[in-house]
């Protein structure tokens, strides 16, 4: 479970203090997939950075599984983040000198806890996002959408408990966006992975279990019973079947 308590973060812009995140408090339970909607500059990316332990808040706390991450020392926070959290950034942020396969398994090399499974998991997630034929390619040989799918596969390679996704389908067409969202829903439903998506795409946001809106750093909840029923209906098929390396692709297309 993630609990944000009165989180605030300000920056100095042109000599003025701008509140990127203003006293944000909410809870995300295990197994939840939530979205945060907002225009550019509303504070969404800063909020993800605070939750993920990348940017220190001016005040407030982030408690994950009972541990206040900002009370940890830097080395302990890095270990905790590498073990628990994965990020899908607004831009693919791939290493240009590494192949698709090498980019995907890179996070595993830091923790070294899943090295024995790295190759099979890399193939599994590449199959799920449709880039198996690009494993030996370099980022410069890929389209923007293909790079985005590599970044998504990379985020799941460590089997994280939490995914923080910043505009995760921004470079994808409708078909690939739908397939990636189905992939998210499978892992969310079967593994209990917490997924927090920030986006300006209201159609994407409506497919999550709970929606929040961010305006000028302030968070408000916008979920409704109709939204919850729509989520359940849309996810019924995605939640059926067993998630294995042999049937990921076929089940995502059901």
GUVEXBA-85772 format. One line per 8 residues: number of its first residue (from 1); their letters; for each residue x negated, y negated, z negated of N, C-alpha, C, O. Coordinates in steps of 0.001 Angstrom, whole numbers, always signed. Example, Ala and Ser with C-alpha at 12.3 -4.5 7.8 and 13.67 -1.06 7.14 Angstrom:
1	as	-13190,+5690,-7800,-12300,+4500,-7800,-13200,+3300,-7800,-14236,+3319,-8465 ~ -12850,+2250,-7080,-13670,+1060,-7140,-12900,-30,-7870,-13409,-1138,-8039
//
This chain:
1	xxxxxxxx	-845,+1188,+0,+0,+0,+0,-883,-1242,+0,-1942,-1271,-627 ~ -427,-2265,+715,-1126,-3545,+742,-227,-4594,+103,+942,-4731,+463 ~ -784,-5325,-842,-18,-6387,-1486,-793,-7697,-1394,-1886,-7829,-1944 ~ -207,-8660,-691,-774,-9993,-596,-105,-10877,-1636,+1122,-10950,-1703 ~ -919,-11553,-2452,-389,-12397,-3513,-876,-13833,-3342,-2053,-14128,-3550 ~ +38,-14718,-2963,-214,-16158,-2905,-1512,-16487,-2173,-2330,-17272,-2652 ~ -1685,-15875,-1009,-2893,-16090,-202,-2867,-17463,+454,-1860,-17862,+1038 ~ -3969,-18177,+356,-4099,-19469,+1029,-5505,-19607,+1602,-6482,-19143,+1014
9	xxxxxxxx	-5585,-20259,+2767,-6870,-20531,+3398,-6755,-21819,+4197,-5855,-21968,+5023 ~ -7665,-22743,+3949,-7670,-24015,+4658,-8996,-24210,+5385,-10030,-23676,+4985 ~ -8937,-24991,+6465,-10132,-25363,+7213,-10155,-26881,+7388,-9115,-27541,+7381 ~ -11333,-27401,+7541,-11484,-28826,+7813,-11545,-29031,+9328,-12443,-28515,+9994 ~ -10590,-29784,+9864,-10527,-30045,+11302,-10451,-31556,+11505,-9474,-32197,+11117 ~ -11486,-32115,+12115,-11496,-33553,+12366,-11396,-34381,+11108,-10798,-35457,+11107 ~ -11988,-33875,+10025,-11960,-34604,+8775,-10706,-34393,+7952,-10570,-34950,+6863 ~ -9770,-33574,+8480,-8530,-33293,+7757,-8476,-31823,+7351,-8989,-30955,+8057
17	xxxxxxxx	-7854,-31556,+6216,-7679,-30188,+5751,-6404,-29598,+6373,-5308,-30133,+6208 ~ -6580,-28492,+7086,-5442,-27815,+7719,-5262,-26457,+7052,-6200,-25663,+6983 ~ -4054,-26195,+6563,-3769,-24906,+5920,-3420,-23869,+6974,-2330,-23886,+7546 ~ -4366,-22959,+7223,-4116,-21887,+8189,-3159,-20858,+7613,-2306,-20324,+8322 ~ -3307,-20582,+6317,-2413,-19671,+5598,-2001,-20375,+4308,-2845,-20831,+3537 ~ -703,-20454,+4091,-177,-21266,+2993,+646,-20421,+2022,+1838,-20200,+2233 ~ -7,-19950,+954,+683,-19269,-139,+1484,-18047,+335,+2652,-17886,-18 ~ +848,-17202,+1127,+1522,-16029,+1701,+1569,-14886,+696,+545,-14511,+125
25	xxxxxxxx	+2758,-14333,+480,+2944,-13190,-418,+3897,-12187,+221,+5032,-12535,+548 ~ +3452,-10955,+400,+4335,-9889,+877,+3647,-8550,+655,+2445,-8485,+401 ~ +4427,-7493,+756,+3932,-6138,+527,+4193,-5300,+1773,+5256,-5402,+2386 ~ +3224,-4474,+2143,+3398,-3504,+3222,+3121,-2128,+2642,+2017,-1858,+2167 ~ +4115,-1266,+2680,+3993,+60,+2085,+3426,+1062,+3084,+3472,+854,+4297 ~ +2890,+2152,+2544,+2363,+3224,+3381,+3450,+3710,+4344,+4591,+3935,+3944 ~ +3081,+3866,+5609,+4022,+4332,+6610,+4797,+3229,+7290,+5617,+3502,+8166 ~ +4554,+1978,+6905,+5264,+877,+7550,+4502,+378,+8778,+3272,+373,+8809
33	xxxxxxxx	+5259,-35,+9774,+4722,-703,+10955,+5456,-2029,+11059,+6650,-2060,+11354 ~ +4744,-3127,+10817,+5383,-4434,+10763,+4741,-5367,+11771,+3605,-5162,+12199 ~ +5489,-6394,+12143,+4966,-7392,+13068,+5086,-8777,+12458,+5994,-9056,+11676 ~ +4159,-9629,+12830,+4173,-11023,+12419,+4175,-11864,+13687,+3214,-11846,+14456 ~ +5252,-12595,+13898,+5436,-13377,+15111,+5040,-14825,+14841,+5287,-15352,+13756 ~ +4430,-15458,+15824,+4090,-16863,+15671,+3391,-17389,+16903,+2776,-16633,+17654 ~ +3490,-18698,+17109,+2808,-19326,+18230,+1310,-19374,+17964,+865,-19145,+16840 ~ +531,-19673,+19009,-903,-19866,+18840,-1150,-20987,+17836,-501,-22031,+17889
41	xxxxxxxx	-2087,-20764,+16925,-2401,-21768,+15931,-1547,-21726,+14688,-1665,-22591,+13820 ~ -675,-20718,+14590,+218,-20635,+13425,-442,-19993,+12211,+114,-20028,+11114 ~ -1632,-19403,+12398,-2357,-18801,+11279,-2370,-17284,+11285,-2870,-16678,+10337 ~ -1835,-16646,+12329,-1712,-15184,+12356,-3067,-14488,+12292,-3255,-13563,+11502 ~ -4005,-14929,+13118,-5318,-14292,+13160,-6063,-14486,+11841,-6718,-13565,+11354 ~ -5962,-15675,+11269,-6587,-15924,+9962,-6011,-15000,+8905,-6747,-14473,+8072 ~ -4694,-14798,+8932,-4053,-13916,+7961,-4597,-12495,+8078,-4906,-11872,+7062 ~ -4719,-11970,+9305,-5278,-10627,+9487,-6702,-10562,+8940,-7090,-9572,+8321
49	xxxxxxxx	-7471,-11614,+9171,-8846,-11648,+8703,-8925,-11628,+7178,-9832,-11020,+6610 ~ -7981,-12286,+6522,-7927,-12273,+5061,-7556,-10881,+4546,-8165,-10372,+3605 ~ -6544,-10273,+5178,-6085,-8940,+4770,-7192,-7903,+4957,-7368,-7008,+4131 ~ -7937,-8042,+6062,-8947,-7048,+6405,-10299,-7242,+5740,-11227,-6471,+5985 ~ -10421,-8259,+4906,-11670,-8451,+4190,-12772,-9090,+4998,-13949,-8924,+4681 ~ -12405,-9827,+6050,-13404,-10504,+6878,-13578,-11969,+6497,-14674,-12516,+6618 ~ -12519,-12600,+6044,-12554,-14001,+5647,-12042,-14120,+4216,-10971,-13607,+3891 ~ -12802,-14794,+3369,-12411,-14922,+1969,-11367,-16021,+1791,-11551,-17127,+2299
57	xxxxxxxx	-10276,-15738,+1080,-9254,-16765,+870,-9729,-17831,-115,-10607,-17586,-943 ~ -9126,-19028,-8,-9398,-20068,-1002,-8774,-19701,-2339,-9318,-20010,-3399 ~ -7634,-19042,-2274,-6943,-18598,-3491,-6059,-17412,-3144,-5794,-17144,-1972 ~ -5605,-16703,-4173,-4765,-15538,-3958,-5584,-14262,-3888,-6806,-14282,-4032 ~ -4893,-13149,-3666,-5560,-11845,-3661,-4956,-10917,-2620,-3810,-11077,-2199 ~ -5763,-9941,-2220,-5321,-8851,-1353,-5602,-7558,-2104,-6760,-7225,-2355 ~ -4552,-6830,-2464,-4688,-5597,-3227,-4313,-4420,-2339,-3179,-4324,-1870 ~ -5263,-3530,-2110,-5049,-2350,-1262,-5229,-1107,-2115,-6302,-873,-2672
65	xxxxxxxx	-4177,-318,-2213,-4203,+893,-3039,-4705,+593,-4456,-5497,+1342,-5027 ~ -4223,-514,-4997,-4538,-864,-6372,-5859,-1582,-6585,-6209,-1903,-7720 ~ -6604,-1840,-5506,-7905,-2485,-5637,-7874,-3865,-4998,-7494,-4018,-3837 ~ -8278,-4865,-5769,-8383,-6228,-5267,-9662,-6320,-4438,-10762,-6332,-4991 ~ -9521,-6384,-3116,-10699,-6290,-2251,-11628,-7495,-2410,-12836,-7381,-2199 ~ -11065,-8651,-2782,-11912,-9830,-2903,-12581,-9937,-4275,-13293,-10903,-4549 ~ -12351,-8950,-5127,-13087,-8848,-6385,-14289,-7917,-6227,-15086,-7762,-7152 ~ -14415,-7296,-5044,-15518,-6374,-4788,-16774,-7127,-4380,-16710,-8238,-3852
73	xxxxxxxx	-17930,-6494,-4637,-19176,-7000,-4093,-19197,-6742,-2585,-18473,-5882,-2083 ~ -20027,-7493,-1874,-20041,-7426,-411,-20288,-6016,+107,-19613,-5572,+1036 ~ -21245,-5309,-479,-21560,-3963,+19,-20409,-2994,-233,-20121,-2137,+602 ~ -19747,-3131,-1394,-18602,-2276,-1687,-17421,-2597,-781,-16703,-1699,-342 ~ -17226,-3880,-504,-16148,-4280,+395,-16395,-3746,+1804,-15461,-3298,+2469 ~ -17636,-3790,+2257,-17969,-3263,+3587,-17698,-1767,+3675,-17157,-1287,+4671 ~ -18072,-1036,+2637,-17807,+407,+2608,-16309,+688,+2606,-15824,+1560,+3327 ~ -15592,-60,+1791,-14142,+111,+1680,-13466,-188,+3015,-12598,+564,+3459
81	xxxxxxxx	-13863,-1274,+3645,-13282,-1677,+4927,-13569,-639,+6006,-12681,-295,+6787 ~ -14800,-139,+6056,-15168,+840,+7071,-14410,+2147,+6893,-14137,+2848,+7867 ~ -14071,+2476,+5653,-13376,+3731,+5357,-11870,+3626,+5562,-11231,+4598,+5964 ~ -11300,+2461,+5290,-9845,+2328,+5230,-9202,+1593,+6410,-8067,+1883,+6787 ~ -9942,+640,+6988,-9319,-332,+7883,-9966,-318,+9268,-11185,-198,+9390 ~ -9144,-441,+10304,-9642,-663,+11657,-8940,-1879,+12252,-7793,-2187,+11928 ~ -9672,-2559,+13135,-9161,-3774,+13750,-9015,-3594,+15260,-9847,-2961,+15910 ~ -7965,-4153,+15789,-7846,-4331,+17236,-7818,-5837,+17444,-6837,-6503,+17113
89	xxxxxxxx	-8902,-6366,+17995,-9043,-7808,+18095,-8291,-8360,+19306,-7885,-7622,+20203 ~ -8122,-9673,+19299,-7404,-10334,+20390,-8118,-10126,+21722,-7490,-10076,+22780 ~ -9426,-10008,+21648,-10229,-9702,+22831,-10884,-8348,+22602,-11136,-7963,+21461 ~ -11158,-7628,+23679,-11626,-6243,+23551,-12924,-6126,+22755,-13101,-5171,+21999 ~ -13835,-7089,+22918,-15083,-7115,+22143,-15865,-5807,+22249,-16292,-5246,+21240 ~ -16046,-5333,+23468,-16843,-4128,+23691,-18307,-4494,+23880,-18635,-5599,+24314 ~ -19186,-3545,+23546,-20610,-3759,+23755,-20937,-3478,+25227,-20718,-2366,+25706 ~ -21458,-4477,+25944,-21642,-4324,+27396,-22665,-3272,+27796,-22607,-2748,+28908
97	xxxxxxxx	-23613,-2952,+26894,-24664,-1985,+27229,-24291,-553,+26850,-25078,+370,+27062 ~ -23092,-365,+26289,-22632,+971,+25913,-21522,+1429,+26847,-20739,+615,+27338 ~ -21456,+2736,+27093,-20375,+3291,+27908,-19066,+3273,+27125,-19047,+2975,+25931 ~ -17992,+3591,+27804,-16687,+3689,+27147,-16761,+4671,+25977,-16316,+4361,+24872 ~ -17323,+5851,+26223,-17435,+6859,+25164,-18252,+6325,+23988,-17861,+6501,+22834 ~ -19369,+5684,+24268,-20238,+5175,+23210,-19565,+4053,+22422,-19732,+3955,+21207 ~ -18812,+3216,+23110,-18082,+2154,+22419,-17031,+2729,+21473,-16828,+2221,+20370 ~ -16365,+3797,+21919,-15294,+4379,+21104,-15836,+5029,+19842,-15247,+4872,+18772
105	xxxxxxxx	-16944,+5755,+19941,-17454,+6465,+18758,-18343,+5590,+17877,-18776,+6034,+16814 ~ -18619,+4369,+18294,-19533,+3509,+17542,-19155,+3357,+16066,-20037,+3468,+15215 ~ -17875,+3107,+15717,-17549,+2950,+14288,-17873,+4180,+13450,-18178,+4055,+12264 ~ -17813,+5355,+14043,-18080,+6590,+13310,-19552,+6675,+12918,-19891,+7250,+11884 ~ -20422,+6103,+13740,-21851,+6194,+13466,-22245,+5410,+12224,-23270,+5700,+11608 ~ -21439,+4416,+11849,-21751,+3643,+10642,-21384,+4413,+9379,-22165,+4484,+8430 ~ -20184,+4988,+9380,-19735,+5710,+8192,-20303,+7107,+8100,-20554,+7614,+7007 ~ -20510,+7739,+9269,-21113,+9073,+9365,-20263,+10176,+8725,-20732,+11303,+8567
113	xxxxxxxx	-19006,+9855,+8352,-18185,+10863,+7682,-17389,+11725,+8658,-16907,+12797,+8291 ~ -17249,+11260,+9906,-16445,+11999,+10877,-17256,+12373,+12124,-16674,+12650,+13173 ~ -18583,+12384,+12024,-19408,+12615,+13206,-19109,+13945,+13876,-19164,+14053,+15101 ~ -18793,+14957,+13082,-18522,+16267,+13650,-17293,+16311,+14529,-17159,+17192,+15378 ~ -16383,+15349,+14324,-15145,+15324,+15088,-15144,+14239,+16163,-14184,+14119,+16925 ~ -16214,+13451,+16223,-16212,+12250,+17060,-15895,+12552,+18521,-15058,+11875,+19118 ~ -16544,+13553,+19105,-16358,+13835,+20531,-14933,+14269,+20843,-14325,+13784,+21798 ~ -14395,+15193,+20030,-13038,+15676,+20299,-12013,+14585,+20062,-11042,+14478,+20810
121	xxxxxxxx	-12215,+13766,+19025,-11284,+12671,+18755,-11356,+11625,+19863,-10332,+11079,+20272 ~ -12575,+11344,+20353,-12724,+10367,+21429,-11949,+10817,+22666,-11270,+10011,+23302 ~ -12049,+12096,+23003,-11312,+12619,+24150,-9805,+12550,+23907,-9035,+12217,+24807 ~ -9404,+12866,+22696,-7988,+12852,+22335,-7397,+11454,+22498,-6340,+11288,+23107 ~ -8076,+10462,+21958,-7543,+9106,+22013,-7670,+8508,+23407,-6824,+7712,+23814 ~ -8720,+8881,+24151,-8832,+8432,+25549,-7683,+8974,+26382,-7133,+8277,+27234 ~ -7331,+10220,+26126,-6205,+10820,+26831,-4917,+10098,+26484,-4082,+9857,+27355 ~ -4752,+9755,+25223,-3530,+9101,+24771,-3334,+7737,+25420,-2204,+7341,+25707
129	xxxxxxxx	-4432,+7014,+25653,-4304,+5679,+26243,-4649,+5659,+27728,-4680,+4594,+28345 ~ -4911,+6840,+28307,-5045,+6946,+29760,-6353,+6465,+30345,-6351,+5851,+31412 ~ -7480,+6722,+29681,-8770,+6271,+30221,-9803,+7393,+30250,-11003,+7124,+30211 ~ -9359,+8641,+30317,-10297,+9766,+30304,-11272,+9725,+31479,-12408,+10186,+31365 ~ -10831,+9180,+32597,-11681,+9142,+33788,-12704,+8010,+33738,-13487,+7838,+34672 ~ -12698,+7235,+32647,-13604,+6086,+32536,-14660,+6278,+31442,-15357,+5326,+31090 ~ -14783,+7467,+30913,-15640,+7697,+29745,-17103,+7305,+29987,-17782,+6847,+29068 ~ -17587,+7483,+31215,-18982,+7175,+31513,-19199,+5783,+32064,-20325,+5418,+32403
137	xxxxxxxx	-18122,+4992,+32159,-18220,+3642,+32722,-18665,+2629,+31663,-18555,+2868,+30460 ~ -19168,+1496,+32148,-19515,+381,+31274,-18398,-659,+31327,-17644,-702,+32299 ~ -18282,-1502,+30289,-17193,-2482,+30245,-17072,-3348,+31496,-15963,-3696,+31902 ~ -18199,-3695,+32106,-18160,-4541,+33301,-17491,-3849,+34484,-17098,-4499,+35453 ~ -17365,-2524,+34400,-16730,-1757,+35477,-15238,-1534,+35238,-14579,-843,+36014 ~ -14707,-2119,+34164,-13307,-1921,+33792,-12514,-3203,+33973,-13060,-4305,+33917 ~ -11233,-3040,+34188,-10325,-4186,+34207,-10081,-4650,+32771,-10458,-3966,+31820 ~ -9451,-5816,+32620,-9135,-6309,+31286,-8232,-5358,+30523,-8421,-5136,+29327
145	xxxxxxxx	-7249,-4797,+31216,-6334,-3850,+30581,-7022,-2578,+30153,-6711,-2027,+29097 ~ -7964,-2098,+30965,-8712,-887,+30613,-9619,-1141,+29412,-9744,-284,+28538 ~ -10248,-2306,+29364,-11072,-2649,+28206,-10227,-2687,+26935,-10662,-2242,+25873 ~ -9024,-3222,+27060,-8127,-3283,+25899,-7802,-1881,+25396,-7754,-1652,+24187 ~ -7578,-942,+26314,-7249,+422,+25900,-8448,+1117,+25250,-8270,+1944,+24356 ~ -9660,+791,+25688,-10853,+1309,+25026,-10902,+802,+23584,-11202,+1563,+22664 ~ -10607,-478,+23393,-10622,-1063,+22053,-9577,-411,+21150,-9813,-236,+19954 ~ -8435,-55,+21708,-7389,+611,+20933,-7843,+2010,+20519,-7657,+2411,+19370
153	xxxxxxxx	-8439,+2752,+21456,-8951,+4085,+21126,-10034,+3987,+20055,-10081,+4813,+19143 ~ -10900,+2987,+20159,-11972,+2798,+19182,-11415,+2553,+17775,-11982,+3011,+16783 ~ -10302,+1828,+17706,-9730,+1490,+16400,-9255,+2722,+15638,-9219,+2712,+14408 ~ -8895,+3773,+16350,-8339,+4960,+15700,-9371,+6053,+15440,-9048,+7055,+14802 ~ -10606,+5885,+15918,-11579,+6972,+15874,-11981,+7354,+14457,-12385,+8494,+14226 ~ -11883,+6430,+13500,-12270,+6734,+12115,-11100,+7262,+11284,-11218,+7438,+10072 ~ -9973,+7511,+11949,-8784,+7983,+11236,-8409,+7037,+10090,-8271,+7476,+8948 ~ -8243,+5742,+10387,-8032,+4748,+9334,-6652,+4850,+8699,-5717,+5381,+9297
161	xxxxxxxx	-6541,+4342,+7499,-5242,+4268,+6837,-4485,+3003,+7220,-3264,+2932,+7086 ~ -5231,+2000,+7702,-4639,+701,+8039,-5175,+234,+9387,-6382,+253,+9626 ~ -4271,-184,+10262,-4637,-805,+11537,-4148,-2249,+11514,-2970,-2507,+11265 ~ -5051,-3188,+11773,-4701,-4596,+11888,-4904,-4992,+13348,-6033,-5023,+13839 ~ -3810,-5292,+14035,-3848,-5476,+15486,-3457,-6902,+15871,-2356,-7363,+15572 ~ -4370,-7578,+16531,-4163,-8965,+16967,-3849,-8965,+18462,-4738,-8777,+19292 ~ -2583,-9177,+18792,-2122,-9154,+20197,-2638,-7898,+20908,-3331,-8019,+21919 ~ -2322,-6705,+20414,-2951,-5477,+20927,-2591,-5116,+22358,-3315,-4354,+22998
169	xxxxxxxx	-1487,-5648,+22876,-1087,-5289,+24249,-1166,-6495,+25182,-528,-6517,+26234 ~ -1946,-7490,+24792,-1983,-8737,+25549,-2402,-8598,+26998,-1925,-9355,+27843 ~ -3281,-7653,+27316,-3786,-7497,+28691,-3121,-6344,+29445,-3558,-5980,+30537 ~ -2072,-5776,+28865,-1470,-4578,+29455,-192,-4900,+30219,+538,-5831,+29879 ~ +62,-4108,+31260,+1338,-4235,+31955,+2419,-3524,+31137,+2125,-2913,+30110 ~ +3669,-3609,+31596,+4783,-3088,+30804,+4680,-1588,+30565,+5009,-1108,+29480 ~ +4222,-840,+31578,+4135,+613,+31442,+3106,+985,+30383,+3383,+1789,+29493 ~ +1908,+390,+30484,+858,+710,+29521,+1171,+169,+28133,+805,+781,+27130
177	xxxxxxxx	+1849,-978,+28069,+2262,-1513,+26772,+3200,-538,+26074,+3064,-280,+24878 ~ +4154,+3,+26830,+5109,+948,+26262,+4407,+2206,+25765,+4745,+2735,+24706 ~ +3429,+2681,+26534,+2723,+3905,+26147,+1872,+3685,+24899,+1815,+4547,+24022 ~ +1214,+2533,+24822,+400,+2223,+23647,+1274,+2095,+22404,+905,+2577,+21333 ~ +2427,+1452,+22539,+3334,+1327,+21398,+3846,+2692,+20954,+4004,+2938,+19759 ~ +4103,+3573,+21903,+4518,+4930,+21547,+3415,+5638,+20766,+3687,+6375,+19818 ~ +2182,+5410,+21169,+1022,+5968,+20472,+961,+5441,+19041,+740,+6209,+18105 ~ +1154,+4138,+18870,+1186,+3546,+17539,+2270,+4204,+16677,+2033,+4550,+15519
185	xxxxxxxx	+3445,+4367,+17252,+4583,+4910,+16502,+4338,+6359,+16091,+4756,+6777,+15012 ~ +3661,+7128,+16948,+3348,+8511,+16599,+2461,+8555,+15353,+2755,+9270,+14395 ~ +1386,+7792,+15378,+462,+7808,+14245,+1098,+7218,+13002,+886,+7709,+11894 ~ +1873,+6172,+13185,+2575,+5562,+12062,+3541,+6550,+11429,+3625,+6644,+10204 ~ +4267,+7283,+12256,+5278,+8205,+11759,+4710,+9479,+11172,+5210,+9972,+10161 ~ +3672,+10019,+11791,+3160,+11322,+11381,+2025,+11245,+10368,+1905,+12117,+9508 ~ +1198,+10221,+10460,+59,+10104,+9565,+287,+9082,+8464,-507,+8989,+7529 ~ +1369,+8313,+8569,+1632,+7287,+7563,+712,+6090,+7676,+570,+5323,+6724
193	xxxxxxxx	+75,+5918,+8848,-831,+4793,+9061,-79,+3473,+8960,+929,+3277,+9638 ~ -562,+2576,+8124,-3,+1226,+8067,-477,+467,+9302,-1676,+419,+9580 ~ +453,-123,+10039,+89,-907,+11218,+709,-2292,+11089,+1926,-2434,+10973 ~ -137,-3300,+11111,+325,-4691,+11096,-70,-5314,+12425,-1253,-5397,+12754 ~ +919,-5747,+13179,+706,-6336,+14495,+1031,-7821,+14433,+2119,-8189,+13990 ~ +123,-8675,+14864,+458,-10083,+15036,+590,-10367,+16531,-212,-9892,+17335 ~ +1588,-11131,+16887,+1906,-11340,+18291,+2775,-12569,+18473,+3406,-13044,+17530 ~ +2801,-13077,+19688,+3778,-14110,+20037,+4885,-13507,+20909,+5796,-14210,+21347
201	xxxxxxxx	+4792,-12196,+21154,+5730,-11482,+22013,+6906,-10955,+21183,+6772,-9951,+20484 ~ +8029,-11614,+21258,+9183,-11221,+20439,+9742,-9868,+20846,+10282,-9151,+20004 ~ +9625,-9501,+22131,+10107,-8189,+22580,+9288,-7076,+21934,+9837,-6058,+21513 ~ +7979,-7274,+21859,+7117,-6294,+21189,+7453,-6225,+19700,+7554,-5140,+19127 ~ +7623,-7379,+19088,+7892,-7434,+17645,+9185,-6720,+17284,+9275,-6104,+16222 ~ +10173,-6793,+18143,+11470,-6172,+17840,+11396,-4655,+17788,+12324,-4006,+17307 ~ +10305,-4085,+18278,+10167,-2630,+18250,+9533,-2127,+16947,+9359,-921,+16774 ~ +9195,-3024,+16047,+8640,-2608,+14765,+9734,-2555,+13709,+10821,-3106,+13881
209	xxxxxxxx	+9414,-1874,+12610,+10394,-1646,+11547,+10773,-2927,+10820,+11911,-3099,+10384 ~ +9797,-3826,+10698,+10040,-5065,+9969,+9329,-6204,+10673,+8209,-6050,+11161 ~ +9988,-7342,+10720,+9408,-8515,+11363,+9269,-9656,+10360,+10109,-9855,+9483 ~ +8189,-10386,+10525,+8011,-11627,+9780,+7627,-12716,+10772,+7090,-12432,+11843 ~ +7902,-13948,+10411,+7530,-15069,+11257,+6540,-15950,+10518,+6658,-16170,+9313 ~ +5544,-16459,+11274,+4558,-17353,+10689,+4613,-18690,+11408,+4470,-18758,+12629 ~ +4820,-19743,+10646,+4895,-21093,+11187,+4045,-22013,+10332,+4303,-22186,+9141 ~ +3034,-22599,+10944,+2131,-23517,+10224,+1610,-22904,+8929,+1533,-23571,+7897
217	xxxxxxxx	+1253,-21620,+9000,+655,-20946,+7861,+1625,-20346,+6867,+1209,-19675,+5923 ~ +2926,-20578,+7067,+3945,-20099,+6129,+4631,-18857,+6690,+5045,-18837,+7849 ~ +4748,-17816,+5853,+5369,-16546,+6239,+6826,-16517,+5790,+7143,-16848,+4647 ~ +7706,-16116,+6704,+9102,-15862,+6352,+9518,-14527,+6947,+9007,-14132,+7995 ~ +10436,-13831,+6296,+10926,-12541,+6769,+12129,-12754,+7673,+13028,-13533,+7354 ~ +12141,-12044,+8825,+13239,-12211,+9772,+13906,-10893,+10135,+14663,-10828,+11104 ~ +13633,-9835,+9364,+14232,-8548,+9681,+15742,-8601,+9432,+16226,-9415,+8645 ~ +16457,-7738,+10100,+17897,-7649,+9927,+18310,-6196,+10029,+17539,-5360,+10501
225	xxxxxxxx	+19504,-5891,+9597,+19985,-4507,+9681,+20054,-4058,+11127,+19743,-2908,+11439 ~ +20461,-4962,+12017,+20541,-4618,+13435,+19154,-4273,+13978,+19000,-3345,+14772 ~ +18142,-5036,+13537,+16767,-4777,+13959,+16303,-3412,+13457,+15659,-2667,+14197 ~ +16624,-3078,+12208,+16234,-1798,+11641,+16882,-650,+12405,+16219,+344,+12701 ~ +18153,-771,+12724,+18857,+281,+13466,+18265,+454,+14853,+18138,+1576,+15342 ~ +17895,-675,+15503,+17295,-615,+16825,+15950,+92,+16764,+15626,+895,+17639 ~ +15155,-208,+15718,+13858,+437,+15546,+14018,+1946,+15401,+13305,+2718,+16043 ~ +14958,+2360,+14555,+15190,+3788,+14323,+15587,+4484,+15623,+15105,+5576,+15923
233	xxxxxxxx	+16472,+3842,+16393,+16944,+4430,+17635,+15811,+4562,+18646,+15689,+5587,+19317 ~ +14980,+3523,+18756,+13892,+3537,+19724,+12802,+4527,+19358,+12109,+5042,+20236 ~ +12643,+4797,+18069,+11548,+5650,+17622,+11928,+7104,+17429,+11066,+7937,+17147 ~ +13210,+7424,+17577,+13662,+8792,+17303,+12894,+9802,+18149,+12438,+10821,+17631 ~ +12746,+9529,+19454,+12030,+10452,+20308,+10541,+10454,+20022,+9895,+11500,+20075 ~ +9989,+9268,+19716,+8556,+9176,+19461,+8151,+9933,+18211,+6993,+10325,+18074 ~ +9090,+10144,+17297,+8773,+10804,+16037,+8901,+12324,+16127,+8507,+13037,+15204 ~ +9451,+12820,+17234,+9610,+14263,+17391,+8299,+14884,+17850,+7473,+14206,+18461
241	xxxxxxxx	+8101,+16156,+17564,+6947,+16890,+18059,+5741,+16767,+17158,+5737,+15974,+16217 ~ +4727,+17544,+17443,+3520,+17561,+16601,+2387,+16880,+17337,+2184,+17108,+18530 ~ +1647,+16041,+16622,+556,+15271,+17199,-726,+16103,+17159,-1325,+16262,+16095 ~ -1145,+16624,+18287,-2379,+17383,+18359,-3162,+16928,+19580,-2633,+16235,+20449 ~ -4437,+17329,+19636,-5262,+16910,+20761,-4800,+17552,+22066,-5197,+17105,+23142 ~ -3969,+18588,+21992,-3529,+19275,+23204,-2282,+18647,+23828,-2040,+18798,+25026 ~ -1489,+17940,+23011,-219,+17474,+23572,+61,+15997,+23377,+1202,+15561,+23526 ~ -971,+15212,+23044,-748,+13782,+22795,-109,+13113,+23998,+916,+12442,+23879
249	xxxxxx	-729,+13304,+25168,-283,+12589,+26360,+1155,+12960,+26730,+1978,+12083,+26993 ~ +1454,+14262,+26748,+2787,+14699,+27163,+3858,+14222,+26188,+4953,+13849,+26606 ~ +3550,+14233,+24892,+4546,+13833,+23906,+4777,+12333,+23939,+5885,+11878,+23655 ~ +3757,+11555,+24278,+3949,+10119,+24375,+4897,+9761,+25510,+5509,+8693,+25496 ~ +5024,+10657,+26504,+5875,+10388,+27645,+7296,+10886,+27469,+8126,+10715,+28362 ~ +7596,+11509,+26314,+8949,+12010,+26064,+9910,+10869,+25834,+11098,+11099,+25607
//
